[in-house]
Amino acid sequence: MSTNEMQVQRHAPIREQVASILRNAIVEMRLLPGQLLVERQLCEMTSASRPSVREALRQLEAEGLVESQNGRGTYVSVASPELARQVYAVRAELEGLAAELFTQNADDEERTRFSAAVDELDVAVQTFSGAEQSMEILRRKNDVYEILFAGAHNPILQQLVETLQRRVNQLRALTLAQPGRPESSLHEIRDLRDAIDARDAALARARATSHVTRAGEIVLAVLDDAPAPTTH
């Protein structure tokens, strides 16, 4: 993690910047599940004060990304299989609905942007490798989903997605680290784009739901095989 990535800028509230920096580090697995978050180290990395760091950690705890243990400190949350199952069940329904609504409601500009975002995802899969590939794919997939949910033109749906998205990103990073998953995920997203281009809303919904269901199966397999964290 570079110093530039972790240091706050002075043009926005420090608390919000620190929360954003730490959130991104957790989602991108630069701060690992179960890792102890030491305030002094976070202050040094972000050039922020202890009160700002504490406020940021409280915000992340409310989002479920970190957890405090009395007398033991604050740790990056470790997702349980049951939590992952719940998250992906909801995510599958929301993304399926979003794909259906996008197919029905998106204008030509939004469709063009969606297609271009899928092309950028393709480039990320073909160009990068290893941990760098996973993080670049995660960023590009976020672009794809941002356009998809905005183009659905349903503000309530978008609000629900934003609440869930941070936990989804943390879990999605696990799936993208699995051999062959970046390529199969790209194939599934291309199939979704084909359904949208054909203006087949029912097929788009089915393909989006299937994509998320498959990702959930992979996450559960990873979590079931993972050793119990020993840092707590």
mmCIF file of the C-alpha atoms, coordinates in Angstrom:
data_MODEL
# 
_entry.id   MODEL 
# 
loop_
_atom_site.group_PDB 
_atom_site.id 
_atom_site.type_symbol 
_atom_site.label_atom_id 
_atom_site.label_alt_id 
_atom_site.label_comp_id 
_atom_site.label_asym_id 
_atom_site.label_entity_id 
_atom_site.label_seq_id 
_atom_site.pdbx_PDB_ins_code 
_atom_site.Cartn_x 
_atom_site.Cartn_y 
_atom_site.Cartn_z 
_atom_site.occupancy 
_atom_site.B_iso_or_equiv 
_atom_site.pdbx_formal_charge 
_atom_site.auth_seq_id 
_atom_site.auth_comp_id 
_atom_site.auth_asym_id 
_atom_site.auth_atom_id 
_atom_site.pdbx_PDB_model_num 
ATOM 1   C CA . MET A 1 1   ? 0.000   0.000   0.000   1.00 0.00 ? 1   MET A CA 1 
ATOM 2   C CA . SER A 1 2   ? 1.675   3.202   -1.110  1.00 0.00 ? 2   SER A CA 1 
ATOM 3   C CA . THR A 1 3   ? 1.956   6.293   1.049   1.00 0.00 ? 3   THR A CA 1 
ATOM 4   C CA . ASN A 1 4   ? 0.155   8.374   -1.576  1.00 0.00 ? 4   ASN A CA 1 
ATOM 5   C CA . GLU A 1 5   ? -2.787  5.959   -1.602  1.00 0.00 ? 5   GLU A CA 1 
ATOM 6   C CA . MET A 1 6   ? -3.160  6.145   2.148   1.00 0.00 ? 6   MET A CA 1 
ATOM 7   C CA . GLN A 1 7   ? -2.627  9.849   2.842   1.00 0.00 ? 7   GLN A CA 1 
ATOM 8   C CA . VAL A 1 8   ? -5.660  12.106  3.048   1.00 0.00 ? 8   VAL A CA 1 
ATOM 9   C CA . GLN A 1 9   ? -6.135  15.265  1.025   1.00 0.00 ? 9   GLN A CA 1 
ATOM 10  C CA . ARG A 1 10  ? -7.186  18.508  2.698   1.00 0.00 ? 10  ARG A CA 1 
ATOM 11  C CA . HIS A 1 11  ? -10.072 19.463  0.398   1.00 0.00 ? 11  HIS A CA 1 
ATOM 12  C CA . ALA A 1 12  ? -12.688 17.201  2.066   1.00 0.00 ? 12  ALA A CA 1 
ATOM 13  C CA . PRO A 1 13  ? -13.662 16.285  5.657   1.00 0.00 ? 13  PRO A CA 1 
ATOM 14  C CA . ILE A 1 14  ? -10.832 14.207  7.061   1.00 0.00 ? 14  ILE A CA 1 
ATOM 15  C CA . ARG A 1 15  ? -13.148 11.657  8.682   1.00 0.00 ? 15  ARG A CA 1 
ATOM 16  C CA . GLU A 1 16  ? -14.827 10.879  5.372   1.00 0.00 ? 16  GLU A CA 1 
ATOM 17  C CA . GLN A 1 17  ? -11.495 10.607  3.589   1.00 0.00 ? 17  GLN A CA 1 
ATOM 18  C CA . VAL A 1 18  ? -10.078 8.240   6.180   1.00 0.00 ? 18  VAL A CA 1 
ATOM 19  C CA . ALA A 1 19  ? -13.209 6.080   6.005   1.00 0.00 ? 19  ALA A CA 1 
ATOM 20  C CA . SER A 1 20  ? -12.972 5.980   2.209   1.00 0.00 ? 20  SER A CA 1 
ATOM 21  C CA . ILE A 1 21  ? -9.272  5.076   2.271   1.00 0.00 ? 21  ILE A CA 1 
ATOM 22  C CA . LEU A 1 22  ? -9.774  2.264   4.760   1.00 0.00 ? 22  LEU A CA 1 
ATOM 23  C CA . ARG A 1 23  ? -12.905 1.032   3.014   1.00 0.00 ? 23  ARG A CA 1 
ATOM 24  C CA . ASN A 1 24  ? -11.065 0.738   -0.283  1.00 0.00 ? 24  ASN A CA 1 
ATOM 25  C CA . ALA A 1 25  ? -8.146  -1.007  1.398   1.00 0.00 ? 25  ALA A CA 1 
ATOM 26  C CA . ILE A 1 26  ? -10.508 -3.567  2.928   1.00 0.00 ? 26  ILE A CA 1 
ATOM 27  C CA . VAL A 1 27  ? -12.435 -4.151  -0.284  1.00 0.00 ? 27  VAL A CA 1 
ATOM 28  C CA . GLU A 1 28  ? -9.216  -4.535  -2.274  1.00 0.00 ? 28  GLU A CA 1 
ATOM 29  C CA . MET A 1 29  ? -7.806  -6.924  0.363   1.00 0.00 ? 29  MET A CA 1 
ATOM 30  C CA . ARG A 1 30  ? -4.895  -4.657  1.263   1.00 0.00 ? 30  ARG A CA 1 
ATOM 31  C CA . LEU A 1 31  ? -6.254  -4.844  4.794   1.00 0.00 ? 31  LEU A CA 1 
ATOM 32  C CA . LEU A 1 32  ? -7.045  -8.515  5.272   1.00 0.00 ? 32  LEU A CA 1 
ATOM 33  C CA . PRO A 1 33  ? -9.996  -10.178 7.025   1.00 0.00 ? 33  PRO A CA 1 
ATOM 34  C CA . GLY A 1 34  ? -9.143  -10.626 10.697  1.00 0.00 ? 34  GLY A CA 1 
ATOM 35  C CA . GLN A 1 35  ? -6.337  -8.064  10.619  1.00 0.00 ? 35  GLN A CA 1 
ATOM 36  C CA . LEU A 1 36  ? -5.926  -5.896  13.709  1.00 0.00 ? 36  LEU A CA 1 
ATOM 37  C CA . LEU A 1 37  ? -6.293  -2.189  12.928  1.00 0.00 ? 37  LEU A CA 1 
ATOM 38  C CA . VAL A 1 38  ? -3.878  -0.237  15.115  1.00 0.00 ? 38  VAL A CA 1 
ATOM 39  C CA . GLU A 1 39  ? -4.859  3.410   15.475  1.00 0.00 ? 39  GLU A CA 1 
ATOM 40  C CA . ARG A 1 40  ? -1.286  4.667   15.633  1.00 0.00 ? 40  ARG A CA 1 
ATOM 41  C CA . GLN A 1 41  ? -0.389  2.915   12.386  1.00 0.00 ? 41  GLN A CA 1 
ATOM 42  C CA . LEU A 1 42  ? -3.537  4.194   10.670  1.00 0.00 ? 42  LEU A CA 1 
ATOM 43  C CA . CYS A 1 43  ? -2.724  7.725   11.796  1.00 0.00 ? 43  CYS A CA 1 
ATOM 44  C CA . GLU A 1 44  ? 0.781   7.418   10.371  1.00 0.00 ? 44  GLU A CA 1 
ATOM 45  C CA . MET A 1 45  ? -0.464  6.010   7.072   1.00 0.00 ? 45  MET A CA 1 
ATOM 46  C CA . THR A 1 46  ? -3.208  8.582   6.568   1.00 0.00 ? 46  THR A CA 1 
ATOM 47  C CA . SER A 1 47  ? -1.651  11.616  8.271   1.00 0.00 ? 47  SER A CA 1 
ATOM 48  C CA . ALA A 1 48  ? -4.942  11.965  10.134  1.00 0.00 ? 48  ALA A CA 1 
ATOM 49  C CA . SER A 1 49  ? -5.551  12.526  13.839  1.00 0.00 ? 49  SER A CA 1 
ATOM 50  C CA . ARG A 1 50  ? -6.659  9.798   16.226  1.00 0.00 ? 50  ARG A CA 1 
ATOM 51  C CA . PRO A 1 51  ? -10.161 11.325  16.594  1.00 0.00 ? 51  PRO A CA 1 
ATOM 52  C CA . SER A 1 52  ? -10.606 11.282  12.794  1.00 0.00 ? 52  SER A CA 1 
ATOM 53  C CA . VAL A 1 53  ? -9.415  7.683   12.593  1.00 0.00 ? 53  VAL A CA 1 
ATOM 54  C CA . ARG A 1 54  ? -11.738 6.651   15.415  1.00 0.00 ? 54  ARG A CA 1 
ATOM 55  C CA . GLU A 1 55  ? -14.713 8.316   13.734  1.00 0.00 ? 55  GLU A CA 1 
ATOM 56  C CA . ALA A 1 56  ? -13.859 6.585   10.463  1.00 0.00 ? 56  ALA A CA 1 
ATOM 57  C CA . LEU A 1 57  ? -13.613 3.216   12.204  1.00 0.00 ? 57  LEU A CA 1 
ATOM 58  C CA . ARG A 1 58  ? -17.014 3.760   13.829  1.00 0.00 ? 58  ARG A CA 1 
ATOM 59  C CA . GLN A 1 59  ? -18.477 4.456   10.397  1.00 0.00 ? 59  GLN A CA 1 
ATOM 60  C CA . LEU A 1 60  ? -16.915 1.298   8.961   1.00 0.00 ? 60  LEU A CA 1 
ATOM 61  C CA . GLU A 1 61  ? -18.201 -0.700  11.914  1.00 0.00 ? 61  GLU A CA 1 
ATOM 62  C CA . ALA A 1 62  ? -21.720 0.509   11.137  1.00 0.00 ? 62  ALA A CA 1 
ATOM 63  C CA . GLU A 1 63  ? -21.198 -0.719  7.577   1.00 0.00 ? 63  GLU A CA 1 
ATOM 64  C CA . GLY A 1 64  ? -20.088 -4.122  8.836   1.00 0.00 ? 64  GLY A CA 1 
ATOM 65  C CA . LEU A 1 65  ? -16.565 -3.878  7.451   1.00 0.00 ? 65  LEU A CA 1 
ATOM 66  C CA . VAL A 1 66  ? -14.797 -3.785  10.816  1.00 0.00 ? 66  VAL A CA 1 
ATOM 67  C CA . GLU A 1 67  ? -15.712 -5.023  14.263  1.00 0.00 ? 67  GLU A CA 1 
ATOM 68  C CA . SER A 1 68  ? -14.640 -3.950  17.726  1.00 0.00 ? 68  SER A CA 1 
ATOM 69  C CA . GLN A 1 69  ? -13.919 -6.438  20.478  1.00 0.00 ? 69  GLN A CA 1 
ATOM 70  C CA . ASN A 1 70  ? -13.883 -5.104  24.013  1.00 0.00 ? 70  ASN A CA 1 
ATOM 71  C CA . GLY A 1 71  ? -10.327 -4.938  25.258  1.00 0.00 ? 71  GLY A CA 1 
ATOM 72  C CA . ARG A 1 72  ? -8.923  -6.463  22.079  1.00 0.00 ? 72  ARG A CA 1 
ATOM 73  C CA . GLY A 1 73  ? -9.151  -3.652  19.558  1.00 0.00 ? 73  GLY A CA 1 
ATOM 74  C CA . THR A 1 74  ? -10.734 -3.285  16.128  1.00 0.00 ? 74  THR A CA 1 
ATOM 75  C CA . TYR A 1 75  ? -10.366 -5.867  13.376  1.00 0.00 ? 75  TYR A CA 1 
ATOM 76  C CA . VAL A 1 76  ? -11.309 -6.167  9.728   1.00 0.00 ? 76  VAL A CA 1 
ATOM 77  C CA . SER A 1 77  ? -14.507 -8.225  9.681   1.00 0.00 ? 77  SER A CA 1 
ATOM 78  C CA . VAL A 1 78  ? -14.323 -11.854 8.648   1.00 0.00 ? 78  VAL A CA 1 
ATOM 79  C CA . ALA A 1 79  ? -17.287 -12.922 6.525   1.00 0.00 ? 79  ALA A CA 1 
ATOM 80  C CA . SER A 1 80  ? -18.979 -16.104 7.661   1.00 0.00 ? 80  SER A CA 1 
ATOM 81  C CA . PRO A 1 81  ? -20.537 -18.566 5.202   1.00 0.00 ? 81  PRO A CA 1 
ATOM 82  C CA . GLU A 1 82  ? -23.976 -17.701 6.543   1.00 0.00 ? 82  GLU A CA 1 
ATOM 83  C CA . LEU A 1 83  ? -23.424 -13.972 6.009   1.00 0.00 ? 83  LEU A CA 1 
ATOM 84  C CA . ALA A 1 84  ? -22.147 -14.623 2.490   1.00 0.00 ? 84  ALA A CA 1 
ATOM 85  C CA . ARG A 1 85  ? -25.187 -16.768 1.759   1.00 0.00 ? 85  ARG A CA 1 
ATOM 86  C CA . GLN A 1 86  ? -27.495 -13.981 2.882   1.00 0.00 ? 86  GLN A CA 1 
ATOM 87  C CA . VAL A 1 87  ? -25.602 -11.290 0.982   1.00 0.00 ? 87  VAL A CA 1 
ATOM 88  C CA . TYR A 1 88  ? -25.591 -13.209 -2.278  1.00 0.00 ? 88  TYR A CA 1 
ATOM 89  C CA . ALA A 1 89  ? -29.244 -14.193 -1.995  1.00 0.00 ? 89  ALA A CA 1 
ATOM 90  C CA . VAL A 1 90  ? -30.188 -10.515 -1.798  1.00 0.00 ? 90  VAL A CA 1 
ATOM 91  C CA . ARG A 1 91  ? -27.633 -9.489  -4.390  1.00 0.00 ? 91  ARG A CA 1 
ATOM 92  C CA . ALA A 1 92  ? -28.959 -12.021 -6.901  1.00 0.00 ? 92  ALA A CA 1 
ATOM 93  C CA . GLU A 1 93  ? -32.464 -10.579 -6.654  1.00 0.00 ? 93  GLU A CA 1 
ATOM 94  C CA . LEU A 1 94  ? -31.316 -6.966  -6.848  1.00 0.00 ? 94  LEU A CA 1 
ATOM 95  C CA . GLU A 1 95  ? -28.988 -7.474  -9.817  1.00 0.00 ? 95  GLU A CA 1 
ATOM 96  C CA . GLY A 1 96  ? -31.572 -9.545  -11.647 1.00 0.00 ? 96  GLY A CA 1 
ATOM 97  C CA . LEU A 1 97  ? -34.139 -6.795  -11.205 1.00 0.00 ? 97  LEU A CA 1 
ATOM 98  C CA . ALA A 1 98  ? -31.608 -4.140  -12.204 1.00 0.00 ? 98  ALA A CA 1 
ATOM 99  C CA . ALA A 1 99  ? -30.752 -5.998  -15.423 1.00 0.00 ? 99  ALA A CA 1 
ATOM 100 C CA . GLU A 1 100 ? -34.428 -6.318  -16.283 1.00 0.00 ? 100 GLU A CA 1 
ATOM 101 C CA . LEU A 1 101 ? -35.132 -2.644  -15.613 1.00 0.00 ? 101 LEU A CA 1 
ATOM 102 C CA . PHE A 1 102 ? -31.995 -1.510  -17.434 1.00 0.00 ? 102 PHE A CA 1 
ATOM 103 C CA . THR A 1 103 ? -33.088 -3.452  -20.505 1.00 0.00 ? 103 THR A CA 1 
ATOM 104 C CA . GLN A 1 104 ? -36.490 -1.794  -20.356 1.00 0.00 ? 104 GLN A CA 1 
ATOM 105 C CA . ASN A 1 105 ? -35.520 1.743   -19.307 1.00 0.00 ? 105 ASN A CA 1 
ATOM 106 C CA . ALA A 1 106 ? -31.952 2.615   -20.313 1.00 0.00 ? 106 ALA A CA 1 
ATOM 107 C CA . ASP A 1 107 ? -31.482 5.161   -23.072 1.00 0.00 ? 107 ASP A CA 1 
ATOM 108 C CA . ASP A 1 108 ? -29.060 4.793   -25.963 1.00 0.00 ? 108 ASP A CA 1 
ATOM 109 C CA . GLU A 1 109 ? -26.258 6.667   -24.201 1.00 0.00 ? 109 GLU A CA 1 
ATOM 110 C CA . GLU A 1 110 ? -26.515 4.439   -21.132 1.00 0.00 ? 110 GLU A CA 1 
ATOM 111 C CA . ARG A 1 111 ? -26.500 1.332   -23.301 1.00 0.00 ? 111 ARG A CA 1 
ATOM 112 C CA . THR A 1 112 ? -23.378 2.569   -25.072 1.00 0.00 ? 112 THR A CA 1 
ATOM 113 C CA . ARG A 1 113 ? -21.662 3.301   -21.773 1.00 0.00 ? 113 ARG A CA 1 
ATOM 114 C CA . PHE A 1 114 ? -22.589 -0.114  -20.432 1.00 0.00 ? 114 PHE A CA 1 
ATOM 115 C CA . SER A 1 115 ? -21.160 -1.845  -23.482 1.00 0.00 ? 115 SER A CA 1 
ATOM 116 C CA . ALA A 1 116 ? -17.967 0.216   -23.253 1.00 0.00 ? 116 ALA A CA 1 
ATOM 117 C CA . ALA A 1 117 ? -17.604 -0.685  -19.564 1.00 0.00 ? 117 ALA A CA 1 
ATOM 118 C CA . VAL A 1 118 ? -17.862 -4.380  -20.445 1.00 0.00 ? 118 VAL A CA 1 
ATOM 119 C CA . ASP A 1 119 ? -15.134 -3.853  -23.055 1.00 0.00 ? 119 ASP A CA 1 
ATOM 120 C CA . GLU A 1 120 ? -12.930 -2.254  -20.383 1.00 0.00 ? 120 GLU A CA 1 
ATOM 121 C CA . LEU A 1 121 ? -13.563 -5.273  -18.171 1.00 0.00 ? 121 LEU A CA 1 
ATOM 122 C CA . ASP A 1 122 ? -12.465 -7.483  -21.050 1.00 0.00 ? 122 ASP A CA 1 
ATOM 123 C CA . VAL A 1 123 ? -9.223  -5.526  -21.342 1.00 0.00 ? 123 VAL A CA 1 
ATOM 124 C CA . ALA A 1 124 ? -8.578  -5.904  -17.613 1.00 0.00 ? 124 ALA A CA 1 
ATOM 125 C CA . VAL A 1 125 ? -9.033  -9.678  -17.781 1.00 0.00 ? 125 VAL A CA 1 
ATOM 126 C CA . GLN A 1 126 ? -6.757  -9.996  -20.804 1.00 0.00 ? 126 GLN A CA 1 
ATOM 127 C CA . THR A 1 127 ? -4.070  -7.523  -19.718 1.00 0.00 ? 127 THR A CA 1 
ATOM 128 C CA . PHE A 1 128 ? -3.447  -7.986  -16.009 1.00 0.00 ? 128 PHE A CA 1 
ATOM 129 C CA . SER A 1 129 ? -2.498  -11.007 -13.927 1.00 0.00 ? 129 SER A CA 1 
ATOM 130 C CA . GLY A 1 130 ? -2.365  -12.114 -10.312 1.00 0.00 ? 130 GLY A CA 1 
ATOM 131 C CA . ALA A 1 131 ? -3.468  -9.809  -7.507  1.00 0.00 ? 131 ALA A CA 1 
ATOM 132 C CA . GLU A 1 132 ? -3.201  -6.808  -9.830  1.00 0.00 ? 132 GLU A CA 1 
ATOM 133 C CA . GLN A 1 133 ? -5.695  -8.454  -12.181 1.00 0.00 ? 133 GLN A CA 1 
ATOM 134 C CA . SER A 1 134 ? -8.183  -9.097  -9.375  1.00 0.00 ? 134 SER A CA 1 
ATOM 135 C CA . MET A 1 135 ? -8.118  -5.496  -8.216  1.00 0.00 ? 135 MET A CA 1 
ATOM 136 C CA . GLU A 1 136 ? -8.376  -4.046  -11.714 1.00 0.00 ? 136 GLU A CA 1 
ATOM 137 C CA . ILE A 1 137 ? -11.263 -6.371  -12.541 1.00 0.00 ? 137 ILE A CA 1 
ATOM 138 C CA . LEU A 1 138 ? -12.983 -5.347  -9.318  1.00 0.00 ? 138 LEU A CA 1 
ATOM 139 C CA . ARG A 1 139 ? -12.730 -1.690  -10.314 1.00 0.00 ? 139 ARG A CA 1 
ATOM 140 C CA . ARG A 1 140 ? -14.009 -2.383  -13.838 1.00 0.00 ? 140 ARG A CA 1 
ATOM 141 C CA . LYS A 1 141 ? -16.882 -4.514  -12.575 1.00 0.00 ? 141 LYS A CA 1 
ATOM 142 C CA . ASN A 1 142 ? -17.850 -1.707  -10.230 1.00 0.00 ? 142 ASN A CA 1 
ATOM 143 C CA . ASP A 1 143 ? -18.040 0.558   -13.296 1.00 0.00 ? 143 ASP A CA 1 
ATOM 144 C CA . VAL A 1 144 ? -20.273 -1.972  -15.051 1.00 0.00 ? 144 VAL A CA 1 
ATOM 145 C CA . TYR A 1 145 ? -22.612 -2.222  -12.094 1.00 0.00 ? 145 TYR A CA 1 
ATOM 146 C CA . GLU A 1 146 ? -22.707 1.517   -11.482 1.00 0.00 ? 146 GLU A CA 1 
ATOM 147 C CA . ILE A 1 147 ? -23.984 2.044   -15.027 1.00 0.00 ? 147 ILE A CA 1 
ATOM 148 C CA . LEU A 1 148 ? -26.376 -0.903  -14.779 1.00 0.00 ? 148 LEU A CA 1 
ATOM 149 C CA . PHE A 1 149 ? -28.039 0.280   -11.575 1.00 0.00 ? 149 PHE A CA 1 
ATOM 150 C CA . ALA A 1 150 ? -28.190 3.923   -12.639 1.00 0.00 ? 150 ALA A CA 1 
ATOM 151 C CA . GLY A 1 151 ? -29.710 2.929   -15.980 1.00 0.00 ? 151 GLY A CA 1 
ATOM 152 C CA . ALA A 1 152 ? -32.427 0.936   -14.252 1.00 0.00 ? 152 ALA A CA 1 
ATOM 153 C CA . HIS A 1 153 ? -33.908 4.315   -13.236 1.00 0.00 ? 153 HIS A CA 1 
ATOM 154 C CA . ASN A 1 154 ? -35.234 3.093   -9.905  1.00 0.00 ? 154 ASN A CA 1 
ATOM 155 C CA . PRO A 1 155 ? -33.896 5.223   -7.017  1.00 0.00 ? 155 PRO A CA 1 
ATOM 156 C CA . ILE A 1 156 ? -35.112 2.815   -4.330  1.00 0.00 ? 156 ILE A CA 1 
ATOM 157 C CA . LEU A 1 157 ? -33.281 -0.061  -5.968  1.00 0.00 ? 157 LEU A CA 1 
ATOM 158 C CA . GLN A 1 158 ? -30.144 2.044   -6.244  1.00 0.00 ? 158 GLN A CA 1 
ATOM 159 C CA . GLN A 1 159 ? -30.266 2.964   -2.547  1.00 0.00 ? 159 GLN A CA 1 
ATOM 160 C CA . LEU A 1 160 ? -30.608 -0.689  -1.553  1.00 0.00 ? 160 LEU A CA 1 
ATOM 161 C CA . VAL A 1 161 ? -27.674 -1.622  -3.756  1.00 0.00 ? 161 VAL A CA 1 
ATOM 162 C CA . GLU A 1 162 ? -25.425 1.085   -2.309  1.00 0.00 ? 162 GLU A CA 1 
ATOM 163 C CA . THR A 1 163 ? -26.094 -0.259  1.189   1.00 0.00 ? 163 THR A CA 1 
ATOM 164 C CA . LEU A 1 164 ? -25.106 -3.766  0.156   1.00 0.00 ? 164 LEU A CA 1 
ATOM 165 C CA . GLN A 1 165 ? -22.321 -2.976  -2.277  1.00 0.00 ? 165 GLN A CA 1 
ATOM 166 C CA . ARG A 1 166 ? -19.464 -2.589  0.191   1.00 0.00 ? 166 ARG A CA 1 
ATOM 167 C CA . ARG A 1 167 ? -19.979 -6.056  1.632   1.00 0.00 ? 167 ARG A CA 1 
ATOM 168 C CA . VAL A 1 168 ? -20.416 -7.433  -1.879  1.00 0.00 ? 168 VAL A CA 1 
ATOM 169 C CA . ASN A 1 169 ? -17.094 -5.967  -2.978  1.00 0.00 ? 169 ASN A CA 1 
ATOM 170 C CA . GLN A 1 170 ? -15.259 -7.551  -0.071  1.00 0.00 ? 170 GLN A CA 1 
ATOM 171 C CA . LEU A 1 171 ? -16.710 -10.947 -0.969  1.00 0.00 ? 171 LEU A CA 1 
ATOM 172 C CA . ARG A 1 172 ? -16.304 -10.433 -4.715  1.00 0.00 ? 172 ARG A CA 1 
ATOM 173 C CA . ALA A 1 173 ? -12.559 -10.037 -4.239  1.00 0.00 ? 173 ALA A CA 1 
ATOM 174 C CA . LEU A 1 174 ? -12.511 -13.617 -2.943  1.00 0.00 ? 174 LEU A CA 1 
ATOM 175 C CA . THR A 1 175 ? -14.141 -14.998 -6.098  1.00 0.00 ? 175 THR A CA 1 
ATOM 176 C CA . LEU A 1 176 ? -11.861 -13.107 -8.485  1.00 0.00 ? 176 LEU A CA 1 
ATOM 177 C CA . ALA A 1 177 ? -8.794  -14.574 -6.803  1.00 0.00 ? 177 ALA A CA 1 
ATOM 178 C CA . GLN A 1 178 ? -9.889  -18.096 -7.789  1.00 0.00 ? 178 GLN A CA 1 
ATOM 179 C CA . PRO A 1 179 ? -8.232  -19.655 -10.872 1.00 0.00 ? 179 PRO A CA 1 
ATOM 180 C CA . GLY A 1 180 ? -10.361 -19.293 -13.987 1.00 0.00 ? 180 GLY A CA 1 
ATOM 181 C CA . ARG A 1 181 ? -13.001 -17.122 -12.337 1.00 0.00 ? 181 ARG A CA 1 
ATOM 182 C CA . PRO A 1 182 ? -12.026 -13.829 -14.034 1.00 0.00 ? 182 PRO A CA 1 
ATOM 183 C CA . GLU A 1 183 ? -12.503 -15.446 -17.451 1.00 0.00 ? 183 GLU A CA 1 
ATOM 184 C CA . SER A 1 184 ? -15.770 -17.175 -16.593 1.00 0.00 ? 184 SER A CA 1 
ATOM 185 C CA . SER A 1 185 ? -17.087 -14.028 -14.934 1.00 0.00 ? 185 SER A CA 1 
ATOM 186 C CA . LEU A 1 186 ? -16.279 -12.022 -18.056 1.00 0.00 ? 186 LEU A CA 1 
ATOM 187 C CA . HIS A 1 187 ? -18.099 -14.591 -20.194 1.00 0.00 ? 187 HIS A CA 1 
ATOM 188 C CA . GLU A 1 188 ? -21.191 -14.281 -17.988 1.00 0.00 ? 188 GLU A CA 1 
ATOM 189 C CA . ILE A 1 189 ? -21.116 -10.477 -18.201 1.00 0.00 ? 189 ILE A CA 1 
ATOM 190 C CA . ARG A 1 190 ? -20.794 -10.655 -21.990 1.00 0.00 ? 190 ARG A CA 1 
ATOM 191 C CA . ASP A 1 191 ? -23.853 -12.938 -22.076 1.00 0.00 ? 191 ASP A CA 1 
ATOM 192 C CA . LEU A 1 192 ? -25.714 -10.370 -19.979 1.00 0.00 ? 192 LEU A CA 1 
ATOM 193 C CA . ARG A 1 193 ? -24.745 -7.637  -22.435 1.00 0.00 ? 193 ARG A CA 1 
ATOM 194 C CA . ASP A 1 194 ? -25.993 -9.766  -25.333 1.00 0.00 ? 194 ASP A CA 1 
ATOM 195 C CA . ALA A 1 195 ? -29.379 -10.125 -23.639 1.00 0.00 ? 195 ALA A CA 1 
ATOM 196 C CA . ILE A 1 196 ? -29.548 -6.384  -23.010 1.00 0.00 ? 196 ILE A CA 1 
ATOM 197 C CA . ASP A 1 197 ? -28.565 -5.623  -26.609 1.00 0.00 ? 197 ASP A CA 1 
ATOM 198 C CA . ALA A 1 198 ? -31.352 -7.964  -27.771 1.00 0.00 ? 198 ALA A CA 1 
ATOM 199 C CA . ARG A 1 199 ? -33.732 -6.047  -25.469 1.00 0.00 ? 199 ARG A CA 1 
ATOM 200 C CA . ASP A 1 200 ? -34.794 -9.297  -23.843 1.00 0.00 ? 200 ASP A CA 1 
ATOM 201 C CA . ALA A 1 201 ? -35.549 -8.173  -20.305 1.00 0.00 ? 201 ALA A CA 1 
ATOM 202 C CA . ALA A 1 202 ? -36.477 -11.616 -18.992 1.00 0.00 ? 202 ALA A CA 1 
ATOM 203 C CA . LEU A 1 203 ? -33.274 -13.167 -20.340 1.00 0.00 ? 203 LEU A CA 1 
ATOM 204 C CA . ALA A 1 204 ? -31.185 -10.292 -18.957 1.00 0.00 ? 204 ALA A CA 1 
ATOM 205 C CA . ARG A 1 205 ? -32.696 -10.850 -15.526 1.00 0.00 ? 205 ARG A CA 1 
ATOM 206 C CA . ALA A 1 206 ? -32.053 -14.585 -15.689 1.00 0.00 ? 206 ALA A CA 1 
ATOM 207 C CA . ARG A 1 207 ? -28.442 -14.132 -16.759 1.00 0.00 ? 207 ARG A CA 1 
ATOM 208 C CA . ALA A 1 208 ? -27.697 -11.518 -14.115 1.00 0.00 ? 208 ALA A CA 1 
ATOM 209 C CA . THR A 1 209 ? -29.218 -13.728 -11.426 1.00 0.00 ? 209 THR A CA 1 
ATOM 210 C CA . SER A 1 210 ? -27.269 -16.748 -12.648 1.00 0.00 ? 210 SER A CA 1 
ATOM 211 C CA . HIS A 1 211 ? -24.023 -14.749 -12.627 1.00 0.00 ? 211 HIS A CA 1 
ATOM 212 C CA . VAL A 1 212 ? -24.481 -13.742 -9.006  1.00 0.00 ? 212 VAL A CA 1 
ATOM 213 C CA . THR A 1 213 ? -25.584 -17.225 -7.968  1.00 0.00 ? 213 THR A CA 1 
ATOM 214 C CA . ARG A 1 214 ? -22.433 -18.723 -9.441  1.00 0.00 ? 214 ARG A CA 1 
ATOM 215 C CA . ALA A 1 215 ? -20.264 -16.122 -7.703  1.00 0.00 ? 215 ALA A CA 1 
ATOM 216 C CA . GLY A 1 216 ? -22.003 -16.933 -4.422  1.00 0.00 ? 216 GLY A CA 1 
ATOM 217 C CA . GLU A 1 217 ? -21.280 -20.638 -4.839  1.00 0.00 ? 217 GLU A CA 1 
ATOM 218 C CA . ILE A 1 218 ? -17.589 -19.862 -5.293  1.00 0.00 ? 218 ILE A CA 1 
ATOM 219 C CA . VAL A 1 219 ? -17.473 -17.571 -2.248  1.00 0.00 ? 219 VAL A CA 1 
ATOM 220 C CA . LEU A 1 220 ? -19.128 -20.208 -0.083  1.00 0.00 ? 220 LEU A CA 1 
ATOM 221 C CA . ALA A 1 221 ? -16.660 -22.850 -1.266  1.00 0.00 ? 221 ALA A CA 1 
ATOM 222 C CA . VAL A 1 222 ? -13.749 -20.535 -0.402  1.00 0.00 ? 222 VAL A CA 1 
ATOM 223 C CA . LEU A 1 223 ? -15.135 -19.657 3.026   1.00 0.00 ? 223 LEU A CA 1 
ATOM 224 C CA . ASP A 1 224 ? -15.947 -23.263 3.857   1.00 0.00 ? 224 ASP A CA 1 
ATOM 225 C CA . ASP A 1 225 ? -12.327 -24.210 3.117   1.00 0.00 ? 225 ASP A CA 1 
ATOM 226 C CA . ALA A 1 226 ? -10.773 -21.232 4.899   1.00 0.00 ? 226 ALA A CA 1 
ATOM 227 C CA . PRO A 1 227 ? -9.149  -21.816 8.300   1.00 0.00 ? 227 PRO A CA 1 
ATOM 228 C CA . ALA A 1 228 ? -10.681 -20.025 11.246  1.00 0.00 ? 228 ALA A CA 1 
ATOM 229 C CA . PRO A 1 229 ? -9.000  -16.652 11.909  1.00 0.00 ? 229 PRO A CA 1 
ATOM 230 C CA . THR A 1 230 ? -6.531  -16.685 14.783  1.00 0.00 ? 230 THR A CA 1 
ATOM 231 C CA . THR A 1 231 ? -5.998  -12.946 15.280  1.00 0.00 ? 231 THR A CA 1 
ATOM 232 C CA . HIS A 1 232 ? -9.026  -12.428 17.548  1.00 0.00 ? 232 HIS A CA 1 
# 
